[in-house]
Amino acid sequence: MAAWTEETVRSRVQQARTLVVKVGSSSLTAPSGHLDSSKLARLVGVLAETASMGARVVLVSSGAIAAGFGPLGFTARPEDVPTQQAAASVGQGLLMAEYEREFSRFGVRVGQILLTAQDTIHSVQYRNAQRTLRRLLDLGVVPIVNENDALASNEIRFGDNDRLSALVANIVRADALVLLTDVDGLYDRPPQEAGAHRITFVPNVVATLGDVVVGDSTSGVGTGGMHTKLEAVRVAGRSGIPSILTAAGNAGPAVMGDAVGTAFAPLKHKSTSKRLWIGFASNPRGSLIVDDGAKKAILGGKASLLAAGVTGANGEFSAGDPVFVTDQSGKRLAKGLVNFDSEEIPHLVGKSTAALEEEFGAEFGHPLIHRDDLVLL
């Protein structure tokens, strides 16, 4: 297709058949830390109307910890992990109760999905999450996704659900991603600074990252900042998914394609769910080191990784595990699913396919990583 413009991005969002919307903690809570029912109700009204027009909506909602620490008697977000987990346990129920009540006013059913990184890292859990989410959408349910903060301590620092929302967009093969926050878009510098200007359209988020100065969350109830939102946009863009970043109060205009916030063009067409998982959700267990010839072939984008171009390996992994592919200096070039165990690699490196077949048998006559399972970084 022709180059993306701001108009085509906003049109794609407005026409999205499957739409992922992420809302942050600060957009759902009052300054006291309690869940703000009026903010939540306004958001639900927008999403219910969007669903009534035929869109399949997935809501990735932060707010469990923020909703829980007020009722538990804390005046600010707890700093220690066990108290955060306790607040999440209390707050997640309060959050879902509010969502169920508000969506029911519009005759819309909701379903709770709590995910951890393991559900996006491992292929079996990834497929299970994908099947469940797709079935909920087929049934007309609005899935409400959150991290399982009550149990997964590592996930509390995952990025305030920003990156998770992009991975969910991957899982459901969304047409668009809308990130709702407490600022009305991306600025060329922190918006509170004099002379800051909102950027209305970003044709290439990777190229833009070096041209803006962004800060971290200062809301006191969330963990994400503009860094994590741009990372989410990057993941979505690499997956062929356009994004809108805007304030929660602009949710309605944003999903209707109006000129609010910042529109981000995708960086390429959509890839398969398997390649999306390899590229953005898999957790490499080790690495394969390649020579200059293999590096050139891999960066060409159409070559499998053969043993002849590999000089070594790091880490412990099994056949089928994701690994990094690095050059001699350690620079990461790609991720892929390796076809051999790590202890087998030293016996294979540097040898041609014909030599491997002759020495070890026909089952060794295939690439270390097939090009269909290799994703450039």
C-alpha positions in Angstrom: 0.0 0.0 0.0 1.0 3.7 -0.2 2.9 5.3 2.5 1.0 5.8 5.7 -0.3 9.3 6.5 -2.0 10.7 9.6 -5.3 10.4 7.9 -4.9 6.8 6.9 -3.8 5.8 10.5 -6.8 7.6 12.1 -9.1 6.0 9.5 -7.8 2.6 10.2 -8.4 3.1 14.0 -12.0 4.3 13.2 -12.7 1.3 11.0 -10.9 -1.2 13.2 -12.7 -4.6 13.4 -10.6 -5.6 16.4 -9.4 -2.8 18.7 -7.2 -3.0 21.8 -7.5 -0.1 24.2 -5.2 0.3 27.1 -6.0 2.6 30.1 -3.5 3.5 32.8 -4.0 3.7 36.5 -3.8 7.5 36.7 -6.7 7.7 34.2 -9.0 5.6 36.5 -8.2 6.9 40.0 -8.8 10.0 42.1 -5.9 11.8 43.7 -6.7 10.0 46.9 -5.8 6.7 45.3 -9.3 5.4 45.3 -10.9 4.2 42.1 -12.8 7.0 40.4 -16.1 5.5 39.3 -17.0 8.5 37.1 -13.8 8.2 35.1 -14.3 4.5 34.6 -18.0 5.0 33.7 -17.0 7.5 31.0 -14.5 5.1 29.5 -17.0 2.2 29.5 -19.6 4.4 27.7 -17.1 5.0 24.9 -16.1 1.4 24.6 -19.7 0.1 24.8 -20.7 2.5 22.0 -17.7 1.3 19.9 -18.7 -2.3 20.5 -22.3 -1.5 19.5 -21.0 -0.3 16.1 -19.5 -3.8 15.4 -16.0 -3.5 16.7 -14.5 -6.3 18.8 -13.0 -4.5 21.8 -10.3 -5.7 24.2 -9.6 -3.5 27.2 -6.2 -3.7 28.9 -6.8 -2.0 32.2 -4.3 -1.1 34.8 -5.6 0.0 38.2 -5.7 -3.0 40.4 -3.0 -1.8 42.8 -4.3 1.8 42.6 -7.8 0.6 43.4 -6.6 -1.5 46.3 -4.2 0.7 48.3 -6.8 3.3 49.2 -9.3 0.9 50.8 -6.4 -0.8 52.6 -5.6 2.5 54.3 -2.5 3.6 52.3 -2.3 7.2 51.2 0.2 6.4 48.4 1.2 3.5 46.2 3.1 1.0 48.4 6.8 0.6 47.7 7.3 -3.0 48.8 6.3 -5.9 46.6 4.2 -7.9 49.1 2.0 -4.9 49.9 1.7 -4.1 46.2 0.6 -7.7 45.7 -1.9 -7.5 48.5 -3.3 -4.2 47.1 -3.6 -5.8 43.7 -5.5 -8.8 45.2 -8.0 -6.4 46.8 -8.1 -3.9 44.0 -8.6 -6.4 41.1 -12.0 -7.5 42.5 -13.1 -3.9 43.0 -11.9 -3.0 39.5 -13.8 -5.8 37.8 -16.9 -5.2 39.9 -17.0 -1.6 38.6 -16.5 -2.7 35.0 -19.1 -5.4 35.2 -21.7 -3.0 36.6 -21.0 -0.2 34.1 -20.8 -2.5 31.0 -24.0 -4.2 32.1 -25.9 -0.9 31.7 -25.2 -1.3 28.0 -26.0 -5.0 27.8 -22.3 -5.9 27.3 -20.7 -8.9 29.0 -17.1 -8.7 30.2 -14.6 -11.4 31.0 -11.5 -11.2 33.2 -8.1 -12.3 31.8 -5.1 -12.1 34.1 -1.8 -12.6 32.3 1.9 -12.8 33.3 5.0 -12.6 31.1 5.0 -16.4 31.1 1.8 -16.4 29.1 3.4 -14.4 26.3 6.9 -16.0 26.5 6.0 -19.6 26.2 4.3 -20.8 23.0 1.8 -23.2 24.7 0.5 -20.4 27.1 0.6 -18.0 24.2 -1.7 -20.2 22.1 -4.0 -20.8 25.1 -4.4 -17.1 25.7 -4.9 -16.5 22.0 -7.7 -19.1 21.8 -9.4 -17.8 24.9 -9.4 -14.2 23.8 -10.5 -15.0 20.3 -13.4 -17.1 21.6 -14.5 -14.3 24.0 -14.5 -11.9 21.1 -16.5 -14.3 19.0 -19.1 -14.5 21.8 -19.4 -10.7 21.9 -17.6 -10.4 25.2 -15.2 -7.5 26.1 -12.1 -9.1 27.6 -10.6 -7.0 30.4 -6.9 -7.9 30.6 -4.5 -7.1 33.4 -1.3 -8.4 34.7 -1.6 -10.9 37.5 0.1 -8.5 39.9 -1.2 -10.4 43.0 1.1 -13.3 42.3 3.7 -12.4 39.7 6.1 -10.1 41.5 8.2 -9.5 38.4 5.2 -8.3 36.4 4.6 -5.4 38.8 7.6 -3.8 37.1 6.5 -4.9 33.6 5.7 -1.4 32.4 2.2 -0.4 33.6 0.6 -2.7 31.1 1.9 -0.7 28.1 4.0 -3.4 26.5 1.5 -6.0 27.6 -1.2 -4.1 25.6 1.0 -4.3 22.5 1.5 -8.0 23.0 -2.2 -8.5 23.5 -2.8 -6.6 20.2 -0.4 -9.2 18.7 -2.2 -12.1 20.2 -5.7 -11.1 18.9 -4.2 -9.7 15.6 -5.8 -6.3 16.3 -6.3 -3.7 13.6 -5.3 -0.9 16.0 -4.1 0.0 19.4 -5.2 3.0 21.5 -3.1 3.9 24.5 -5.0 6.2 27.0 -2.9 8.1 29.6 -2.8 11.3 31.5 -1.3 13.4 28.7 -2.8 14.3 25.4 -0.1 12.9 23.2 3.6 12.7 22.5 5.5 15.9 22.9 9.0 16.9 21.6 9.9 17.4 25.3 8.1 17.0 28.6 4.8 18.9 28.1 5.2 20.9 31.3 8.3 22.6 29.9 8.0 25.9 28.1 7.9 25.6 24.3 6.9 21.9 24.3 4.9 21.0 21.2 2.6 18.0 20.6 3.6 15.8 17.8 0.4 14.9 15.9 1.8 12.1 13.6 4.8 9.8 13.8 5.5 8.0 10.5 8.4 6.0 12.0 8.5 5.5 15.8 12.1 4.1 15.7 13.4 7.2 13.9 11.5 9.5 16.2 12.8 8.0 19.5 16.0 9.9 19.2 14.3 13.2 18.5 12.2 13.5 21.7 12.9 13.9 25.4 10.5 11.9 27.5 10.0 11.3 31.2 8.7 8.7 33.6 5.4 8.4 35.4 4.8 11.1 38.0 1.2 10.2 38.9 2.1 8.3 42.0 -0.4 5.5 41.2 1.1 4.1 37.9 4.5 2.7 37.0 4.7 3.6 33.3 5.9 6.7 31.6 6.3 7.8 28.0 9.2 5.4 27.6 7.0 2.3 28.1 4.3 3.8 25.9 6.7 4.4 23.0 8.0 0.8 23.5 4.4 -0.4 23.2 4.0 1.6 20.0 7.2 0.2 18.7 6.1 -3.3 19.3 2.7 -2.6 17.7 4.4 -0.9 14.8 6.7 -3.8 14.1 3.6 -6.0 14.1 1.9 -3.9 11.4 -0.5 -2.3 13.9 -1.2 1.5 13.9 -1.5 3.2 17.3 -3.0 6.3 18.9 -1.6 7.8 22.1 -3.9 10.3 23.8 -5.5 11.4 27.1 -8.2 9.2 28.5 -10.7 12.1 28.2 -10.1 11.9 24.4 -11.1 8.2 24.2 -14.3 8.9 22.2 -12.7 11.1 19.6 -9.7 8.8 19.3 -11.7 5.7 18.4 -13.8 7.8 16.0 -10.7 8.8 14.1 -10.6 12.5 15.2 -7.4 14.5 15.3 -6.5 14.0 18.9 -3.3 12.8 20.5 -0.5 11.3 18.4 -1.0 8.9 15.6 1.7 6.3 14.9 2.0 4.5 11.6 2.9 0.8 11.6 6.4 0.0 10.4 5.5 -3.0 8.2 2.6 -5.2 7.3 1.4 -7.7 9.9 3.4 -10.9 10.4 2.1 -14.3 11.5 1.3 -14.8 15.2 4.2 -17.2 15.4 6.7 -14.7 14.2 5.1 -12.0 16.4 5.7 -14.3 19.4 9.3 -15.0 18.4 10.1 -11.4 17.8 8.3 -9.7 20.8 7.2 -12.2 23.4 9.7 -15.0 23.4 12.4 -15.1 26.1 15.7 -16.4 24.5 17.5 -19.1 26.5 20.9 -18.5 24.8 22.5 -17.4 21.7 24.2 -18.5 18.5 27.3 -16.6 17.3 27.7 -16.2 13.5 30.4 -15.2 11.2 30.3 -12.3 8.8 29.0 -14.3 5.9 26.1 -15.6 7.9 25.4 -12.2 9.3 25.1 -10.7 5.8 22.8 -13.6 4.7 20.6 -13.2 7.8 20.3 -9.4 7.5 19.2 -10.0 3.9 16.0 -11.4 5.5 15.5 -14.5 3.4 18.2 -17.0 4.6 18.0 -19.8 7.1 20.9 -20.0 9.6 23.1 -22.9 8.6 25.7 -24.6 10.8 28.4 -23.6 8.4 28.0 -19.9 9.4 27.9 -20.5 13.2 31.1 -20.2 15.2 29.7 -20.9 18.7 26.9 -20.8 21.2 26.1 -19.5 24.7 23.6 -20.6 27.3 21.6 -23.8 27.8 18.6 -24.5 25.5 16.7 -27.3 24.0 15.5 -27.8 20.4 12.5 -25.5 19.8 13.6 -22.9 22.3 14.0 -19.2 21.2 17.6 -18.0 21.0 19.4 -14.8 20.0 21.6 -14.7 16.9 24.6 -12.4 17.5 27.6 -11.3 15.5 31.2 -11.7 16.6 31.0 -8.5 18.6 27.9 -9.7 20.5 25.4 -7.5 18.7 22.0 -9.1 18.5 20.9 -9.5 15.0 17.8 -11.7 15.3 15.8 -14.1 17.4 14.7 -17.6 16.3 13.6 -21.1 17.3 16.7 -23.3 17.3 16.4 -26.9 16.0 19.1 -28.5 18.2 20.0 -28.7 21.8 22.8 -26.5 23.1 25.1 -29.5 23.8 24.8 -30.5 20.2 25.9 -27.2 18.7 29.7 -27.5 19.3 29.7 -30.6 17.2 27.8 -28.9 14.3 29.3 -25.5 14.0 31.3 -24.7 10.8 30.1 -27.8 9.0 28.2 -27.9 5.7 24.8 -29.5 5.5 26.3 -32.3 3.4 29.0 -33.0 5.9 26.5 -33.1 8.8 24.3 -35.6 6.9 27.3 -37.8 6.2 28.6 -37.7 9.8 25.4 -37.7 11.8 22.6 -38.8 9.5 19.8 -37.2 7.5 18.1 -35.8 10.6 21.0 -33.4 11.0 20.7 -32.1 7.4 18.6 -29.1 8.2 19.3 -25.5 9.3 20.0 -24.6 12.9 17.2 -22.0 12.5 14.8 -22.1 9.6 14.1 -18.7 8.0 10.4 -19.1 8.8 11.4 -19.2 12.5 13.9 -16.3 12.3 12.9 -12.7 13.1 15.3 -9.7 12.6 15.6 -7.4 15.6 
